[in-house]
Amino acid sequence: MTSNTKVVAFLGASTGVGLSALKHTLAAGHQCIALCRNPSKLTAIFPTESTPNLKIIGGNAHDVAAVSKCLQTEAGTIVDIIVTTIGAKPSGLGVDDPDVCKKGAATILDSLAELRRNGITGSPHIIACGTAGFSRFGRDIPLVMIPVYALFVRVPGADKVVMEDRFAQSGESFTIMRASHLVDGESTKPIRVGVEDPKTGVESKVTGYTISREDAGRWLAENLVLQMDAKYLNKNVTITY
């Protein structure tokens, strides 16, 4: 491992945005630790023998013991970066867990506190995947999308807002990546970026309809993990086509 190699912990990387971000981070040569309830999902994609820079830990993102294990490097320090892309899954007319993100944020912060109580040092940058449509400082989705978000995204969106607040108020270094409506596939469309300070409001604004999970994960890896622009530090960042 070189001095430029980062150790990055991933929660929720078995599918979607997280999987894409993990793939691009691994391809850049960084060391990754992924927490997964079903490790076979990731080993099927990243065979152990061909992916030596990936460590997969079985466990739940709401379990402090499992998350603490994921956040600790082999050198006995806290990882450099934490990427959490956990989120609720559709279930009937609702979602399977309306509190998944707020509980996940609390578990990450509790795990960091536990590690530090045990003498494990480190100041990781936390990157969390939120959603557009719930800014306190004005509309960040097209007008025609407001009824859709009100009907179908209200509950998981409220959960994301609590998650954002917990990280913003934690004293930890953070970036919230708010993606517009996530779709499958990839695109050659340029990705537009808006920046919001959680205390003072909008610094640059974008509104858009969609972005793909693959492209959102790639943008996250390239702009928040592989290199970190200071303008995204401790900010809410909206990405869309």
ChimeraX commands (.cxc) that place a marker at each C-alpha (Angstrom):
marker #1 position 0.00,0.00,0.00 radius 0.5
marker #1 position 1.40,3.42,-0.97 radius 0.5
marker #1 position 1.02,6.61,1.02 radius 0.5
marker #1 position -1.58,7.76,-1.52 radius 0.5
marker #1 position -3.77,4.69,-1.08 radius 0.5
marker #1 position -6.95,5.30,0.88 radius 0.5
marker #1 position -8.92,2.84,2.96 radius 0.5
marker #1 position -12.61,3.23,2.21 radius 0.5
marker #1 position -15.49,1.57,4.07 radius 0.5
marker #1 position -18.70,0.91,2.15 radius 0.5
marker #1 position -22.15,0.26,3.62 radius 0.5
marker #1 position -24.87,-0.66,1.14 radius 0.5
marker #1 position -22.55,-1.48,-1.77 radius 0.5
marker #1 position -24.12,-4.72,-2.98 radius 0.5
marker #1 position -26.36,-2.91,-5.50 radius 0.5
marker #1 position -27.01,0.41,-7.22 radius 0.5
marker #1 position -25.07,3.57,-6.48 radius 0.5
marker #1 position -22.93,1.92,-3.82 radius 0.5
marker #1 position -21.91,-0.96,-6.07 radius 0.5
marker #1 position -20.90,1.45,-8.81 radius 0.5
marker #1 position -18.89,3.59,-6.39 radius 0.5
marker #1 position -17.18,0.50,-4.98 radius 0.5
marker #1 position -16.29,-0.75,-8.46 radius 0.5
marker #1 position -14.66,2.54,-9.47 radius 0.5
marker #1 position -12.83,2.89,-6.14 radius 0.5
marker #1 position -11.39,-0.61,-6.44 radius 0.5
marker #1 position -10.37,0.04,-10.06 radius 0.5
marker #1 position -8.36,3.06,-8.85 radius 0.5
marker #1 position -6.35,0.80,-6.55 radius 0.5
marker #1 position -7.68,1.83,-3.16 radius 0.5
marker #1 position -8.28,-0.56,-0.27 radius 0.5
marker #1 position -11.97,-1.18,0.35 radius 0.5
marker #1 position -13.91,-2.76,3.19 radius 0.5
marker #1 position -17.55,-3.58,2.41 radius 0.5
marker #1 position -20.21,-4.51,4.94 radius 0.5
marker #1 position -22.85,-6.77,3.42 radius 0.5
marker #1 position -25.63,-8.82,4.97 radius 0.5
marker #1 position -25.11,-11.45,2.27 radius 0.5
marker #1 position -21.40,-11.46,1.34 radius 0.5
marker #1 position -21.98,-13.88,-1.54 radius 0.5
marker #1 position -23.64,-11.00,-3.44 radius 0.5
marker #1 position -20.31,-9.22,-3.58 radius 0.5
marker #1 position -18.02,-12.23,-3.92 radius 0.5
marker #1 position -20.01,-13.21,-7.01 radius 0.5
marker #1 position -19.08,-9.85,-8.55 radius 0.5
marker #1 position -15.61,-9.47,-7.03 radius 0.5
marker #1 position -14.00,-12.91,-6.60 radius 0.5
marker #1 position -11.57,-12.94,-3.70 radius 0.5
marker #1 position -8.65,-14.24,-5.73 radius 0.5
marker #1 position -8.89,-11.44,-8.31 radius 0.5
marker #1 position -9.80,-8.59,-5.93 radius 0.5
marker #1 position -7.14,-8.55,-3.21 radius 0.5
marker #1 position -7.86,-4.94,-2.26 radius 0.5
marker #1 position -11.43,-5.74,-1.17 radius 0.5
marker #1 position -12.35,-7.10,2.26 radius 0.5
marker #1 position -15.96,-8.17,2.70 radius 0.5
marker #1 position -17.50,-8.34,6.17 radius 0.5
marker #1 position -20.82,-10.03,6.80 radius 0.5
marker #1 position -23.19,-8.04,8.96 radius 0.5
marker #1 position -25.97,-5.51,9.29 radius 0.5
marker #1 position -25.50,-1.74,8.91 radius 0.5
marker #1 position -27.54,-1.23,12.11 radius 0.5
marker #1 position -25.23,-3.41,14.23 radius 0.5
marker #1 position -22.57,-1.36,16.04 radius 0.5
marker #1 position -20.23,-4.35,16.38 radius 0.5
marker #1 position -20.36,-5.16,12.66 radius 0.5
marker #1 position -20.03,-1.53,11.58 radius 0.5
marker #1 position -17.14,-0.94,14.00 radius 0.5
marker #1 position -15.33,-3.88,12.42 radius 0.5
marker #1 position -15.92,-2.40,8.97 radius 0.5
marker #1 position -14.58,1.01,10.02 radius 0.5
marker #1 position -11.23,-0.27,11.32 radius 0.5
marker #1 position -8.17,-0.79,9.10 radius 0.5
marker #1 position -5.67,-3.61,9.39 radius 0.5
marker #1 position -3.22,-1.02,10.71 radius 0.5
marker #1 position -5.49,-0.43,13.69 radius 0.5
marker #1 position -6.84,2.99,12.73 radius 0.5
marker #1 position -10.20,4.28,11.57 radius 0.5
marker #1 position -10.68,4.21,7.79 radius 0.5
marker #1 position -10.08,7.34,5.71 radius 0.5
marker #1 position -13.54,7.48,4.12 radius 0.5
marker #1 position -16.96,6.03,4.93 radius 0.5
marker #1 position -19.47,5.69,2.08 radius 0.5
marker #1 position -23.05,4.83,3.05 radius 0.5
marker #1 position -25.62,4.24,0.34 radius 0.5
marker #1 position -28.11,2.23,2.36 radius 0.5
marker #1 position -31.76,3.00,1.72 radius 0.5
marker #1 position -35.28,1.64,1.97 radius 0.5
marker #1 position -36.62,-0.78,-0.61 radius 0.5
marker #1 position -40.19,-0.63,-1.98 radius 0.5
marker #1 position -42.61,-2.95,-0.17 radius 0.5
marker #1 position -46.24,-2.98,-1.21 radius 0.5
marker #1 position -47.45,0.61,-1.11 radius 0.5
marker #1 position -44.62,1.66,1.21 radius 0.5
marker #1 position -41.05,0.74,2.01 radius 0.5
marker #1 position -39.52,-2.11,3.98 radius 0.5
marker #1 position -37.89,0.11,6.63 radius 0.5
marker #1 position -38.89,3.80,6.86 radius 0.5
marker #1 position -36.07,4.49,9.36 radius 0.5
marker #1 position -33.21,2.66,7.63 radius 0.5
marker #1 position -31.09,5.74,6.93 radius 0.5
marker #1 position -31.52,7.51,10.27 radius 0.5
marker #1 position -30.68,4.27,12.09 radius 0.5
marker #1 position -27.71,3.72,9.79 radius 0.5
marker #1 position -26.36,7.21,10.50 radius 0.5
marker #1 position -26.75,6.71,14.24 radius 0.5
marker #1 position -24.93,3.37,14.02 radius 0.5
marker #1 position -21.99,4.88,12.11 radius 0.5
marker #1 position -21.63,7.67,14.66 radius 0.5
marker #1 position -22.01,5.28,17.60 radius 0.5
marker #1 position -19.40,2.99,16.05 radius 0.5
marker #1 position -16.92,5.84,15.63 radius 0.5
marker #1 position -17.46,6.83,19.25 radius 0.5
marker #1 position -16.95,3.24,20.38 radius 0.5
marker #1 position -13.73,2.88,18.38 radius 0.5
marker #1 position -12.34,6.11,19.82 radius 0.5
marker #1 position -13.23,5.05,23.36 radius 0.5
marker #1 position -11.11,1.98,22.69 radius 0.5
marker #1 position -8.14,4.08,21.59 radius 0.5
marker #1 position -8.64,3.68,17.83 radius 0.5
marker #1 position -7.85,6.99,16.17 radius 0.5
marker #1 position -8.86,8.58,12.89 radius 0.5
marker #1 position -11.03,11.30,11.35 radius 0.5
marker #1 position -12.89,9.82,8.38 radius 0.5
marker #1 position -14.79,11.75,5.76 radius 0.5
marker #1 position -18.39,10.49,5.70 radius 0.5
marker #1 position -20.14,10.39,2.30 radius 0.5
marker #1 position -23.86,9.62,2.43 radius 0.5
marker #1 position -26.30,9.15,-0.43 radius 0.5
marker #1 position -29.42,11.24,0.05 radius 0.5
marker #1 position -32.09,12.30,-2.41 radius 0.5
marker #1 position -33.10,15.47,-4.18 radius 0.5
marker #1 position -36.52,16.93,-3.44 radius 0.5
marker #1 position -36.23,17.72,0.26 radius 0.5
marker #1 position -34.06,20.82,0.54 radius 0.5
marker #1 position -35.04,23.33,3.22 radius 0.5
marker #1 position -33.79,26.16,1.01 radius 0.5
marker #1 position -36.02,25.87,-2.05 radius 0.5
marker #1 position -37.08,23.59,-4.85 radius 0.5
marker #1 position -34.37,21.33,-6.28 radius 0.5
marker #1 position -36.58,19.20,-8.55 radius 0.5
marker #1 position -38.72,20.21,-11.57 radius 0.5
marker #1 position -42.21,21.44,-10.76 radius 0.5
marker #1 position -43.87,18.48,-12.48 radius 0.5
marker #1 position -41.98,16.07,-10.20 radius 0.5
marker #1 position -43.32,17.54,-6.95 radius 0.5
marker #1 position -46.52,15.40,-6.88 radius 0.5
marker #1 position -44.48,12.26,-7.64 radius 0.5
marker #1 position -42.10,12.94,-4.77 radius 0.5
marker #1 position -44.99,13.80,-2.45 radius 0.5
marker #1 position -46.71,10.51,-3.22 radius 0.5
marker #1 position -43.86,8.06,-3.52 radius 0.5
marker #1 position -40.75,9.55,-1.89 radius 0.5
marker #1 position -42.18,11.39,1.12 radius 0.5
marker #1 position -41.45,8.66,3.70 radius 0.5
marker #1 position -37.94,7.62,2.56 radius 0.5
marker #1 position -37.17,11.28,1.85 radius 0.5
marker #1 position -37.99,12.25,5.43 radius 0.5
marker #1 position -35.68,9.46,6.60 radius 0.5
marker #1 position -32.88,10.84,4.41 radius 0.5
marker #1 position -33.38,14.32,5.91 radius 0.5
marker #1 position -32.86,12.99,9.45 radius 0.5
marker #1 position -29.75,11.16,8.24 radius 0.5
marker #1 position -28.40,14.38,6.70 radius 0.5
marker #1 position -29.02,16.30,9.93 radius 0.5
marker #1 position -27.29,13.70,12.06 radius 0.5
marker #1 position -24.13,13.84,9.98 radius 0.5
marker #1 position -24.21,17.64,9.63 radius 0.5
marker #1 position -24.53,18.07,13.40 radius 0.5
marker #1 position -22.05,15.33,14.34 radius 0.5
marker #1 position -18.84,17.31,14.11 radius 0.5
marker #1 position -17.50,14.75,11.61 radius 0.5
marker #1 position -16.31,15.72,8.12 radius 0.5
marker #1 position -19.11,14.89,5.66 radius 0.5
marker #1 position -20.63,15.30,2.21 radius 0.5
marker #1 position -24.24,14.44,1.37 radius 0.5
marker #1 position -24.72,13.46,-2.27 radius 0.5
marker #1 position -28.35,14.10,-3.24 radius 0.5
marker #1 position -29.16,12.29,-6.47 radius 0.5
marker #1 position -32.20,13.10,-8.57 radius 0.5
marker #1 position -34.55,10.22,-9.47 radius 0.5
marker #1 position -32.39,7.13,-9.95 radius 0.5
marker #1 position -32.71,5.03,-13.09 radius 0.5
marker #1 position -30.84,2.06,-14.55 radius 0.5
marker #1 position -28.18,2.10,-17.25 radius 0.5
marker #1 position -25.47,4.60,-18.16 radius 0.5
marker #1 position -25.55,7.82,-20.15 radius 0.5
marker #1 position -23.17,10.10,-22.00 radius 0.5
marker #1 position -25.11,13.11,-20.72 radius 0.5
marker #1 position -23.06,15.57,-18.66 radius 0.5
marker #1 position -23.71,15.50,-14.93 radius 0.5
marker #1 position -24.73,18.85,-13.45 radius 0.5
marker #1 position -23.89,19.68,-9.83 radius 0.5
marker #1 position -25.48,21.97,-7.28 radius 0.5
marker #1 position -24.05,22.82,-3.87 radius 0.5
marker #1 position -25.90,23.74,-0.68 radius 0.5
marker #1 position -24.54,24.62,2.74 radius 0.5
marker #1 position -26.77,23.01,5.40 radius 0.5
marker #1 position -26.58,26.18,7.51 radius 0.5
marker #1 position -26.54,29.06,5.02 radius 0.5
marker #1 position -28.34,27.65,2.01 radius 0.5
marker #1 position -27.87,27.34,-1.74 radius 0.5
marker #1 position -24.48,28.16,-3.24 radius 0.5
marker #1 position -25.23,26.88,-6.75 radius 0.5
marker #1 position -28.52,25.39,-7.89 radius 0.5
marker #1 position -29.51,22.64,-10.32 radius 0.5
marker #1 position -32.81,20.91,-10.98 radius 0.5
marker #1 position -33.19,17.80,-13.07 radius 0.5
marker #1 position -35.30,14.72,-13.61 radius 0.5
marker #1 position -32.99,11.71,-13.43 radius 0.5
marker #1 position -29.53,10.26,-13.10 radius 0.5
marker #1 position -28.52,6.62,-13.41 radius 0.5
marker #1 position -27.29,4.60,-10.46 radius 0.5
marker #1 position -24.14,3.69,-12.37 radius 0.5
marker #1 position -23.33,7.31,-13.23 radius 0.5
marker #1 position -24.15,8.54,-9.72 radius 0.5
marker #1 position -21.80,5.97,-8.22 radius 0.5
marker #1 position -19.05,6.83,-10.68 radius 0.5
marker #1 position -19.45,10.55,-9.92 radius 0.5
marker #1 position -19.30,9.82,-6.19 radius 0.5
marker #1 position -16.09,7.81,-6.57 radius 0.5
marker #1 position -14.37,10.26,-8.89 radius 0.5
marker #1 position -15.32,13.47,-7.08 radius 0.5
marker #1 position -15.66,12.54,-3.41 radius 0.5
marker #1 position -13.38,9.52,-2.94 radius 0.5
marker #1 position -10.53,9.50,-5.46 radius 0.5
marker #1 position -10.14,13.24,-5.08 radius 0.5
marker #1 position -12.02,15.66,-2.87 radius 0.5
marker #1 position -12.78,19.19,-4.01 radius 0.5
marker #1 position -12.92,21.54,-1.02 radius 0.5
marker #1 position -16.16,23.07,-2.33 radius 0.5
marker #1 position -17.95,19.79,-1.46 radius 0.5
marker #1 position -16.65,19.59,2.11 radius 0.5
marker #1 position -19.45,19.67,4.69 radius 0.5
marker #1 position -21.99,20.40,1.97 radius 0.5
marker #1 position -25.10,18.88,0.42 radius 0.5
marker #1 position -24.36,18.21,-3.25 radius 0.5
marker #1 position -27.13,17.60,-5.80 radius 0.5
marker #1 position -26.29,15.66,-8.97 radius 0.5
marker #1 position -28.49,15.24,-12.02 radius 0.5
marker #1 position -28.38,15.13,-15.81 radius 0.5
marker link #1:1,2 radius 0.2
marker link #1:2,3 radius 0.2
marker link #1:3,4 radius 0.2
marker link #1:4,5 radius 0.2
marker link #1:5,6 radius 0.2
marker link #1:6,7 radius 0.2
marker link #1:7,8 radius 0.2
marker link #1:8,9 radius 0.2
marker link #1:9,10 radius 0.2
marker link #1:10,11 radius 0.2
marker link #1:11,12 radius 0.2
marker link #1:12,13 radius 0.2
marker link #1:13,14 radius 0.2
marker link #1:14,15 radius 0.2
marker link #1:15,16 radius 0.2
marker link #1:16,17 radius 0.2
marker link #1:17,18 radius 0.2
marker link #1:18,19 radius 0.2
marker link #1:19,20 radius 0.2
marker link #1:20,21 radius 0.2
marker link #1:21,22 radius 0.2
marker link #1:22,23 radius 0.2
marker link #1:23,24 radius 0.2
marker link #1:24,25 radius 0.2
marker link #1:25,26 radius 0.2
marker link #1:26,27 radius 0.2
marker link #1:27,28 radius 0.2
marker link #1:28,29 radius 0.2
marker link #1:29,30 radius 0.2
marker link #1:30,31 radius 0.2
marker link #1:31,32 radius 0.2
marker link #1:32,33 radius 0.2
marker link #1:33,34 radius 0.2
marker link #1:34,35 radius 0.2
marker link #1:35,36 radius 0.2
marker link #1:36,37 radius 0.2
marker link #1:37,38 radius 0.2
marker link #1:38,39 radius 0.2
marker link #1:39,40 radius 0.2
marker link #1:40,41 radius 0.2
marker link #1:41,42 radius 0.2
marker link #1:42,43 radius 0.2
marker link #1:43,44 radius 0.2
marker link #1:44,45 radius 0.2
marker link #1:45,46 radius 0.2
marker link #1:46,47 radius 0.2
marker link #1:47,48 radius 0.2
marker link #1:48,49 radius 0.2
marker link #1:49,50 radius 0.2
marker link #1:50,51 radius 0.2
marker link #1:51,52 radius 0.2
marker link #1:52,53 radius 0.2
marker link #1:53,54 radius 0.2
marker link #1:54,55 radius 0.2
marker link #1:55,56 radius 0.2
marker link #1:56,57 radius 0.2
marker link #1:57,58 radius 0.2
marker link #1:58,59 radius 0.2
marker link #1:59,60 radius 0.2
marker link #1:60,61 radius 0.2
marker link #1:61,62 radius 0.2
marker link #1:62,63 radius 0.2
marker link #1:63,64 radius 0.2
marker link #1:64,65 radius 0.2
marker link #1:65,66 radius 0.2
marker link #1:66,67 radius 0.2
marker link #1:67,68 radius 0.2
marker link #1:68,69 radius 0.2
marker link #1:69,70 radius 0.2
marker link #1:70,71 radius 0.2
marker link #1:71,72 radius 0.2
marker link #1:72,73 radius 0.2
marker link #1:73,74 radius 0.2
marker link #1:74,75 radius 0.2
marker link #1:75,76 radius 0.2
marker link #1:76,77 radius 0.2
marker link #1:77,78 radius 0.2
marker link #1:78,79 radius 0.2
marker link #1:79,80 radius 0.2
marker link #1:80,81 radius 0.2
marker link #1:81,82 radius 0.2
marker link #1:82,83 radius 0.2
marker link #1:83,84 radius 0.2
marker link #1:84,85 radius 0.2
marker link #1:85,86 radius 0.2
marker link #1:86,87 radius 0.2
marker link #1:87,88 radius 0.2
marker link #1:88,89 radius 0.2
marker link #1:89,90 radius 0.2
marker link #1:90,91 radius 0.2
marker link #1:91,92 radius 0.2
marker link #1:92,93 radius 0.2
marker link #1:93,94 radius 0.2
marker link #1:94,95 radius 0.2
marker link #1:95,96 radius 0.2
marker link #1:96,97 radius 0.2
marker link #1:97,98 radius 0.2
marker link #1:98,99 radius 0.2
marker link #1:99,100 radius 0.2
marker link #1:100,101 radius 0.2
marker link #1:101,102 radius 0.2
marker link #1:102,103 radius 0.2
marker link #1:103,104 radius 0.2
marker link #1:104,105 radius 0.2
marker link #1:105,106 radius 0.2
marker link #1:106,107 radius 0.2
marker link #1:107,108 radius 0.2
marker link #1:108,109 radius 0.2
marker link #1:109,110 radius 0.2
marker link #1:110,111 radius 0.2
marker link #1:111,112 radius 0.2
marker link #1:112,113 radius 0.2
marker link #1:113,114 radius 0.2
marker link #1:114,115 radius 0.2
marker link #1:115,116 radius 0.2
marker link #1:116,117 radius 0.2
marker link #1:117,118 radius 0.2
marker link #1:118,119 radius 0.2
marker link #1:119,120 radius 0.2
marker link #1:120,121 radius 0.2
marker link #1:121,122 radius 0.2
marker link #1:122,123 radius 0.2
marker link #1:123,124 radius 0.2
marker link #1:124,125 radius 0.2
marker link #1:125,126 radius 0.2
marker link #1:126,127 radius 0.2
marker link #1:127,128 radius 0.2
marker link #1:128,129 radius 0.2
marker link #1:129,130 radius 0.2
marker link #1:130,131 radius 0.2
marker link #1:131,132 radius 0.2
marker link #1:132,133 radius 0.2
marker link #1:133,134 radius 0.2
marker link #1:134,135 radius 0.2
marker link #1:135,136 radius 0.2
marker link #1:136,137 radius 0.2
marker link #1:137,138 radius 0.2
marker link #1:138,139 radius 0.2
marker link #1:139,140 radius 0.2
marker link #1:140,141 radius 0.2
marker link #1:141,142 radius 0.2
marker link #1:142,143 radius 0.2
marker link #1:143,144 radius 0.2
marker link #1:144,145 radius 0.2
marker link #1:145,146 radius 0.2
marker link #1:146,147 radius 0.2
marker link #1:147,148 radius 0.2
marker link #1:148,149 radius 0.2
marker link #1:149,150 radius 0.2
marker link #1:150,151 radius 0.2
marker link #1:151,152 radius 0.2
marker link #1:152,153 radius 0.2
marker link #1:153,154 radius 0.2
marker link #1:154,155 radius 0.2
marker link #1:155,156 radius 0.2
marker link #1:156,157 radius 0.2
marker link #1:157,158 radius 0.2
marker link #1:158,159 radius 0.2
marker link #1:159,160 radius 0.2
marker link #1:160,161 radius 0.2
marker link #1:161,162 radius 0.2
marker link #1:162,163 radius 0.2
marker link #1:163,164 radius 0.2
marker link #1:164,165 radius 0.2
marker link #1:165,166 radius 0.2
marker link #1:166,167 radius 0.2
marker link #1:167,168 radius 0.2
marker link #1:168,169 radius 0.2
marker link #1:169,170 radius 0.2
marker link #1:170,171 radius 0.2
marker link #1:171,172 radius 0.2
marker link #1:172,173 radius 0.2
marker link #1:173,174 radius 0.2
marker link #1:174,175 radius 0.2
marker link #1:175,176 radius 0.2
marker link #1:176,177 radius 0.2
marker link #1:177,178 radius 0.2
marker link #1:178,179 radius 0.2
marker link #1:179,180 radius 0.2
marker link #1:180,181 radius 0.2
marker link #1:181,182 radius 0.2
marker link #1:182,183 radius 0.2
marker link #1:183,184 radius 0.2
marker link #1:184,185 radius 0.2
marker link #1:185,186 radius 0.2
marker link #1:186,187 radius 0.2
marker link #1:187,188 radius 0.2
marker link #1:188,189 radius 0.2
marker link #1:189,190 radius 0.2
marker link #1:190,191 radius 0.2
marker link #1:191,192 radius 0.2
marker link #1:192,193 radius 0.2
marker link #1:193,194 radius 0.2
marker link #1:194,195 radius 0.2
marker link #1:195,196 radius 0.2
marker link #1:196,197 radius 0.2
marker link #1:197,198 radius 0.2
marker link #1:198,199 radius 0.2
marker link #1:199,200 radius 0.2
marker link #1:200,201 radius 0.2
marker link #1:201,202 radius 0.2
marker link #1:202,203 radius 0.2
marker link #1:203,204 radius 0.2
marker link #1:204,205 radius 0.2
marker link #1:205,206 radius 0.2
marker link #1:206,207 radius 0.2
marker link #1:207,208 radius 0.2
marker link #1:208,209 radius 0.2
marker link #1:209,210 radius 0.2
marker link #1:210,211 radius 0.2
marker link #1:211,212 radius 0.2
marker link #1:212,213 radius 0.2
marker link #1:213,214 radius 0.2
marker link #1:214,215 radius 0.2
marker link #1:215,216 radius 0.2
marker link #1:216,217 radius 0.2
marker link #1:217,218 radius 0.2
marker link #1:218,219 radius 0.2
marker link #1:219,220 radius 0.2
marker link #1:220,221 radius 0.2
marker link #1:221,222 radius 0.2
marker link #1:222,223 radius 0.2
marker link #1:223,224 radius 0.2
marker link #1:224,225 radius 0.2
marker link #1:225,226 radius 0.2
marker link #1:226,227 radius 0.2
marker link #1:227,228 radius 0.2
marker link #1:228,229 radius 0.2
marker link #1:229,230 radius 0.2
marker link #1:230,231 radius 0.2
marker link #1:231,232 radius 0.2
marker link #1:232,233 radius 0.2
marker link #1:233,234 radius 0.2
marker link #1:234,235 radius 0.2
marker link #1:235,236 radius 0.2
marker link #1:236,237 radius 0.2
marker link #1:237,238 radius 0.2
marker link #1:238,239 radius 0.2
marker link #1:239,240 radius 0.2
marker link #1:240,241 radius 0.2
view
